[in-house]
Amino acid sequence: MNSSISNTTRIAVQNPLSCFSVTAYKIITGITTPLSLIGDCIFLAIFVTFLRRPSLITHFTVHIMTLCVINLLNGLAYWPLAIARPIATSEWLNSPFPCAVFQYMIWVLPIMTMMQDLVVCGDRWVAFLAPIWYHSHKSIKLSLCATLIVAVWLHAWYLPLNVLNYITPMALRQGCDGTAYPTFRNVVFTAVCYIPESLTFVSYPFLIIMLWKRRDRRSRLRHGRVECITAAATVSRPVMTTATLTTALTGKSGPTTVRLDLGSTISTDGSIMSVRGAGLRREATRRKSLAQTERSNNRLAMGLLFLKLIAVLFIMVPTVMFSVAAINRRLPPSCTWDAFHLAEHFLAVTQLVEPFVYLLTMRDLRVEFLLLFRFN
């Protein structure tokens, strides 16, 4: 039935007062398409790097692997449709099934990227609020479960809208760019897009401020400890020899061995063997490694979310204008169409920058990535 209606009506998708010509879009596409392809290749190389070195895969870096997969899907599915929309003819979108596929790729894939950004932000919050639990109980399986939860949440909201659009005649939808249910679409986008974006971009600055405050407190504490140790070292104290120490502890003179409660063995011949020293050094090394890893992860998340915030601001304004126009059953203002598509092209530029954020903030990944191409 839907096919027959589509074949008889052949409604053309309206171009809401585009200010740019098709030639201008072709020129812009010729500039941004190579950037998108280069970004796809780098994302693929990073993903392969993780597979070649499984030791790099942790409960945090698995989020980066997921983002690589999502960005590859964006480059292979979303981006070709986004650049074809203002250039190619609209006839191929007049059928219900191609239109449903188009709307899924255009709406779902970018939102899935935002939902994964929310997962990354949540990971950083858990690491800050419950660091002991995070480093002792957080696993790759839990990280993948978080991604699965946001994916199910997204599709549970969106698929009903997609099905309604599919069964609705094209004549009632004002083309494939619109819907006959603008209110429901706004509810869906609020649940899967606006709320997650707000949680991510509003909460993360507070997390950064609290991380800076914690680092400042630890720095002052370390400085105070150094001052105490320095002051204690300047105080002259009598030196107790091992023989004197032995006599004081055992009441006997001569070579003997004393075992202290601190886990050290003191011998009167001058040798001191630490039982717990090696364990303490290993613990100190582990804590230092964890601190370095957390600083790297926080820098990565900060750079990633800052980049995404710029891209979201570019595309948010025309998206809201489209939603308001759909609710009022009118066309959006002049050049809104162009602003939206230029924002999509800007996403291609951010897609090229994003993998470099990974490589600049994760030293081990950068080393293995360069080894993949034998650059070092």
Secondary structure as a PSIPRED ss2 file (coil, helix, strand):
# PSIPRED VFORMAT (PSIPRED V4.0)

   1 M C   1.000  0.000  0.000
   2 N H   0.000  1.000  0.000
   3 S H   0.000  1.000  0.000
   4 S H   0.000  1.000  0.000
   5 I H   0.000  1.000  0.000
   6 S H   0.000  1.000  0.000
   7 N H   0.000  1.000  0.000
   8 T H   0.000  1.000  0.000
   9 T H   0.000  1.000  0.000
  10 R C   1.000  0.000  0.000
  11 I C   1.000  0.000  0.000
  12 A C   1.000  0.000  0.000
  13 V C   1.000  0.000  0.000
  14 Q C   1.000  0.000  0.000
  15 N C   1.000  0.000  0.000
  16 P C   1.000  0.000  0.000
  17 L C   1.000  0.000  0.000
  18 S C   1.000  0.000  0.000
  19 C C   1.000  0.000  0.000
  20 F C   1.000  0.000  0.000
  21 S C   1.000  0.000  0.000
  22 V H   0.000  1.000  0.000
  23 T H   0.000  1.000  0.000
  24 A H   0.000  1.000  0.000
  25 Y H   0.000  1.000  0.000
  26 K H   0.000  1.000  0.000
  27 I H   0.000  1.000  0.000
  28 I H   0.000  1.000  0.000
  29 T H   0.000  1.000  0.000
  30 G H   0.000  1.000  0.000
  31 I H   0.000  1.000  0.000
  32 T H   0.000  1.000  0.000
  33 T H   0.000  1.000  0.000
  34 P H   0.000  1.000  0.000
  35 L H   0.000  1.000  0.000
  36 S H   0.000  1.000  0.000
  37 L H   0.000  1.000  0.000
  38 I H   0.000  1.000  0.000
  39 G H   0.000  1.000  0.000
  40 D H   0.000  1.000  0.000
  41 C H   0.000  1.000  0.000
  42 I H   0.000  1.000  0.000
  43 F H   0.000  1.000  0.000
  44 L H   0.000  1.000  0.000
  45 A H   0.000  1.000  0.000
  46 I H   0.000  1.000  0.000
  47 F H   0.000  1.000  0.000
  48 V H   0.000  1.000  0.000
  49 T H   0.000  1.000  0.000
  50 F H   0.000  1.000  0.000
  51 L H   0.000  1.000  0.000
  52 R H   0.000  1.000  0.000
  53 R C   1.000  0.000  0.000
  54 P H   0.000  1.000  0.000
  55 S H   0.000  1.000  0.000
  56 L H   0.000  1.000  0.000
  57 I C   1.000  0.000  0.000
  58 T C   1.000  0.000  0.000
  59 H C   1.000  0.000  0.000
  60 F C   1.000  0.000  0.000
  61 T H   0.000  1.000  0.000
  62 V H   0.000  1.000  0.000
  63 H H   0.000  1.000  0.000
  64 I H   0.000  1.000  0.000
  65 M H   0.000  1.000  0.000
  66 T H   0.000  1.000  0.000
  67 L H   0.000  1.000  0.000
  68 C H   0.000  1.000  0.000
  69 V H   0.000  1.000  0.000
  70 I H   0.000  1.000  0.000
  71 N H   0.000  1.000  0.000
  72 L H   0.000  1.000  0.000
  73 L H   0.000  1.000  0.000
  74 N H   0.000  1.000  0.000
  75 G H   0.000  1.000  0.000
  76 L H   0.000  1.000  0.000
  77 A H   0.000  1.000  0.000
  78 Y H   0.000  1.000  0.000
  79 W H   0.000  1.000  0.000
  80 P H   0.000  1.000  0.000
  81 L H   0.000  1.000  0.000
  82 A H   0.000  1.000  0.000
  83 I H   0.000  1.000  0.000
  84 A H   0.000  1.000  0.000
  85 R C   1.000  0.000  0.000
  86 P C   1.000  0.000  0.000
  87 I C   1.000  0.000  0.000
  88 A C   1.000  0.000  0.000
  89 T C   1.000  0.000  0.000
  90 S H   0.000  1.000  0.000
  91 E H   0.000  1.000  0.000
  92 W H   0.000  1.000  0.000
  93 L H   0.000  1.000  0.000
  94 N C   1.000  0.000  0.000
  95 S C   1.000  0.000  0.000
  96 P H   0.000  1.000  0.000
  97 F H   0.000  1.000  0.000
  98 P H   0.000  1.000  0.000
  99 C H   0.000  1.000  0.000
 100 A H   0.000  1.000  0.000
 101 V H   0.000  1.000  0.000
 102 F H   0.000  1.000  0.000
 103 Q H   0.000  1.000  0.000
 104 Y H   0.000  1.000  0.000
 105 M H   0.000  1.000  0.000
 106 I H   0.000  1.000  0.000
 107 W H   0.000  1.000  0.000
 108 V H   0.000  1.000  0.000
 109 L H   0.000  1.000  0.000
 110 P H   0.000  1.000  0.000
 111 I H   0.000  1.000  0.000
 112 M H   0.000  1.000  0.000
 113 T H   0.000  1.000  0.000
 114 M H   0.000  1.000  0.000
 115 M H   0.000  1.000  0.000
 116 Q H   0.000  1.000  0.000
 117 D H   0.000  1.000  0.000
 118 L H   0.000  1.000  0.000
 119 V H   0.000  1.000  0.000
 120 V H   0.000  1.000  0.000
 121 C H   0.000  1.000  0.000
 122 G H   0.000  1.000  0.000
 123 D H   0.000  1.000  0.000
 124 R H   0.000  1.000  0.000
 125 W H   0.000  1.000  0.000
 126 V H   0.000  1.000  0.000
 127 A H   0.000  1.000  0.000
 128 F H   0.000  1.000  0.000
 129 L H   0.000  1.000  0.000
 130 A C   1.000  0.000  0.000
 131 P H   0.000  1.000  0.000
 132 I H   0.000  1.000  0.000
 133 W H   0.000  1.000  0.000
 134 Y H   0.000  1.000  0.000
 135 H H   0.000  1.000  0.000
 136 S H   0.000  1.000  0.000
 137 H H   0.000  1.000  0.000
 138 K C   1.000  0.000  0.000
 139 S C   1.000  0.000  0.000
 140 I H   0.000  1.000  0.000
 141 K H   0.000  1.000  0.000
 142 L H   0.000  1.000  0.000
 143 S H   0.000  1.000  0.000
 144 L H   0.000  1.000  0.000
 145 C H   0.000  1.000  0.000
 146 A H   0.000  1.000  0.000
 147 T H   0.000  1.000  0.000
 148 L H   0.000  1.000  0.000
 149 I H   0.000  1.000  0.000
 150 V H   0.000  1.000  0.000
 151 A H   0.000  1.000  0.000
 152 V H   0.000  1.000  0.000
 153 W H   0.000  1.000  0.000
 154 L H   0.000  1.000  0.000
 155 H H   0.000  1.000  0.000
 156 A H   0.000  1.000  0.000
 157 W H   0.000  1.000  0.000
 158 Y H   0.000  1.000  0.000
 159 L H   0.000  1.000  0.000
 160 P H   0.000  1.000  0.000
 161 L H   0.000  1.000  0.000
 162 N H   0.000  1.000  0.000
 163 V H   0.000  1.000  0.000
 164 L H   0.000  1.000  0.000
 165 N H   0.000  1.000  0.000
 166 Y H   0.000  1.000  0.000
 167 I H   0.000  1.000  0.000
 168 T C   1.000  0.000  0.000
 169 P C   1.000  0.000  0.000
 170 M H   0.000  1.000  0.000
 171 A H   0.000  1.000  0.000
 172 L H   0.000  1.000  0.000
 173 R C   1.000  0.000  0.000
 174 Q C   1.000  0.000  0.000
 175 G C   1.000  0.000  0.000
 176 C C   1.000  0.000  0.000
 177 D C   1.000  0.000  0.000
 178 G C   1.000  0.000  0.000
 179 T C   1.000  0.000  0.000
 180 A C   1.000  0.000  0.000
 181 Y C   1.000  0.000  0.000
 182 P H   0.000  1.000  0.000
 183 T H   0.000  1.000  0.000
 184 F H   0.000  1.000  0.000
 185 R H   0.000  1.000  0.000
 186 N H   0.000  1.000  0.000
 187 V H   0.000  1.000  0.000
 188 V H   0.000  1.000  0.000
 189 F H   0.000  1.000  0.000
 190 T H   0.000  1.000  0.000
 191 A H   0.000  1.000  0.000
 192 V H   0.000  1.000  0.000
 193 C H   0.000  1.000  0.000
 194 Y H   0.000  1.000  0.000
 195 I H   0.000  1.000  0.000
 196 P H   0.000  1.000  0.000
 197 E H   0.000  1.000  0.000
 198 S H   0.000  1.000  0.000
 199 L H   0.000  1.000  0.000
 200 T H   0.000  1.000  0.000
 201 F H   0.000  1.000  0.000
 202 V H   0.000  1.000  0.000
 203 S H   0.000  1.000  0.000
 204 Y H   0.000  1.000  0.000
 205 P H   0.000  1.000  0.000
 206 F H   0.000  1.000  0.000
 207 L H   0.000  1.000  0.000
 208 I H   0.000  1.000  0.000
 209 I H   0.000  1.000  0.000
 210 M H   0.000  1.000  0.000
 211 L H   0.000  1.000  0.000
 212 W H   0.000  1.000  0.000
 213 K H   0.000  1.000  0.000
 214 R H   0.000  1.000  0.000
 215 R H   0.000  1.000  0.000
 216 D H   0.000  1.000  0.000
 217 R H   0.000  1.000  0.000
 218 R H   0.000  1.000  0.000
 219 S H   0.000  1.000  0.000
 220 R H   0.000  1.000  0.000
 221 L H   0.000  1.000  0.000
 222 R H   0.000  1.000  0.000
 223 H H   0.000  1.000  0.000
 224 G H   0.000  1.000  0.000
 225 R H   0.000  1.000  0.000
 226 V H   0.000  1.000  0.000
 227 E H   0.000  1.000  0.000
 228 C H   0.000  1.000  0.000
 229 I H   0.000  1.000  0.000
 230 T H   0.000  1.000  0.000
 231 A H   0.000  1.000  0.000
 232 A H   0.000  1.000  0.000
 233 A H   0.000  1.000  0.000
 234 T H   0.000  1.000  0.000
 235 V C   1.000  0.000  0.000
 236 S C   1.000  0.000  0.000
 237 R C   1.000  0.000  0.000
 238 P C   1.000  0.000  0.000
 239 V C   1.000  0.000  0.000
 240 M C   1.000  0.000  0.000
 241 T C   1.000  0.000  0.000
 242 T H   0.000  1.000  0.000
 243 A H   0.000  1.000  0.000
 244 T H   0.000  1.000  0.000
 245 L H   0.000  1.000  0.000
 246 T H   0.000  1.000  0.000
 247 T H   0.000  1.000  0.000
 248 A H   0.000  1.000  0.000
 249 L H   0.000  1.000  0.000
 250 T H   0.000  1.000  0.000
 251 G C   1.000  0.000  0.000
 252 K C   1.000  0.000  0.000
 253 S C   1.000  0.000  0.000
 254 G C   1.000  0.000  0.000
 255 P C   1.000  0.000  0.000
 256 T C   1.000  0.000  0.000
 257 T E   0.000  0.000  1.000
 258 V E   0.000  0.000  1.000
 259 R E   0.000  0.000  1.000
 260 L C   1.000  0.000  0.000
 261 D C   1.000  0.000  0.000
 262 L C   1.000  0.000  0.000
 263 G C   1.000  0.000  0.000
 264 S E   0.000  0.000  1.000
 265 T E   0.000  0.000  1.000
 266 I E   0.000  0.000  1.000
 267 S E   0.000  0.000  1.000
 268 T C   1.000  0.000  0.000
 269 D C   1.000  0.000  0.000
 270 G C   1.000  0.000  0.000
 271 S C   1.000  0.000  0.000
 272 I E   0.000  0.000  1.000
 273 M E   0.000  0.000  1.000
 274 S E   0.000  0.000  1.000
 275 V C   1.000  0.000  0.000
 276 R C   1.000  0.000  0.000
 277 G H   0.000  1.000  0.000
 278 A H   0.000  1.000  0.000
 279 G H   0.000  1.000  0.000
 280 L H   0.000  1.000  0.000
 281 R H   0.000  1.000  0.000
 282 R H   0.000  1.000  0.000
 283 E H   0.000  1.000  0.000
 284 A H   0.000  1.000  0.000
 285 T H   0.000  1.000  0.000
 286 R H   0.000  1.000  0.000
 287 R H   0.000  1.000  0.000
 288 K H   0.000  1.000  0.000
 289 S H   0.000  1.000  0.000
 290 L H   0.000  1.000  0.000
 291 A H   0.000  1.000  0.000
 292 Q H   0.000  1.000  0.000
 293 T H   0.000  1.000  0.000
 294 E H   0.000  1.000  0.000
 295 R H   0.000  1.000  0.000
 296 S H   0.000  1.000  0.000
 297 N H   0.000  1.000  0.000
 298 N H   0.000  1.000  0.000
 299 R H   0.000  1.000  0.000
 300 L H   0.000  1.000  0.000
 301 A H   0.000  1.000  0.000
 302 M H   0.000  1.000  0.000
 303 G H   0.000  1.000  0.000
 304 L H   0.000  1.000  0.000
 305 L H   0.000  1.000  0.000
 306 F H   0.000  1.000  0.000
 307 L H   0.000  1.000  0.000
 308 K H   0.000  1.000  0.000
 309 L H   0.000  1.000  0.000
 310 I H   0.000  1.000  0.000
 311 A H   0.000  1.000  0.000
 312 V H   0.000  1.000  0.000
 313 L H   0.000  1.000  0.000
 314 F H   0.000  1.000  0.000
 315 I H   0.000  1.000  0.000
 316 M H   0.000  1.000  0.000
 317 V H   0.000  1.000  0.000
 318 P H   0.000  1.000  0.000
 319 T H   0.000  1.000  0.000
 320 V H   0.000  1.000  0.000
 321 M H   0.000  1.000  0.000
 322 F H   0.000  1.000  0.000
 323 S H   0.000  1.000  0.000
 324 V H   0.000  1.000  0.000
 325 A H   0.000  1.000  0.000
 326 A H   0.000  1.000  0.000
 327 I H   0.000  1.000  0.000
 328 N C   1.000  0.000  0.000
 329 R C   1.000  0.000  0.000
 330 R C   1.000  0.000  0.000
 331 L C   1.000  0.000  0.000
 332 P C   1.000  0.000  0.000
 333 P C   1.000  0.000  0.000
 334 S C   1.000  0.000  0.000
 335 C C   1.000  0.000  0.000
 336 T H   0.000  1.000  0.000
 337 W H   0.000  1.000  0.000
 338 D H   0.000  1.000  0.000
 339 A H   0.000  1.000  0.000
 340 F H   0.000  1.000  0.000
 341 H H   0.000  1.000  0.000
 342 L H   0.000  1.000  0.000
 343 A H   0.000  1.000  0.000
 344 E H   0.000  1.000  0.000
 345 H H   0.000  1.000  0.000
 346 F H   0.000  1.000  0.000
 347 L H   0.000  1.000  0.000
 348 A H   0.000  1.000  0.000
 349 V H   0.000  1.000  0.000
 350 T H   0.000  1.000  0.000
 351 Q H   0.000  1.000  0.000
 352 L H   0.000  1.000  0.000
 353 V H   0.000  1.000  0.000
 354 E H   0.000  1.000  0.000
 355 P H   0.000  1.000  0.000
 356 F H   0.000  1.000  0.000
 357 V H   0.000  1.000  0.000
 358 Y H   0.000  1.000  0.000
 359 L H   0.000  1.000  0.000
 360 L H   0.000  1.000  0.000
 361 T H   0.000  1.000  0.000
 362 M C   1.000  0.000  0.000
 363 R H   0.000  1.000  0.000
 364 D H   0.000  1.000  0.000
 365 L H   0.000  1.000  0.000
 366 R H   0.000  1.000  0.000
 367 V H   0.000  1.000  0.000
 368 E H   0.000  1.000  0.000
 369 F H   0.000  1.000  0.000
 370 L H   0.000  1.000  0.000
 371 L H   0.000  1.000  0.000
 372 L H   0.000  1.000  0.000
 373 F H   0.000  1.000  0.000
 374 R C   1.000  0.000  0.000
 375 F C   1.000  0.000  0.000
 376 N C   1.000  0.000  0.000
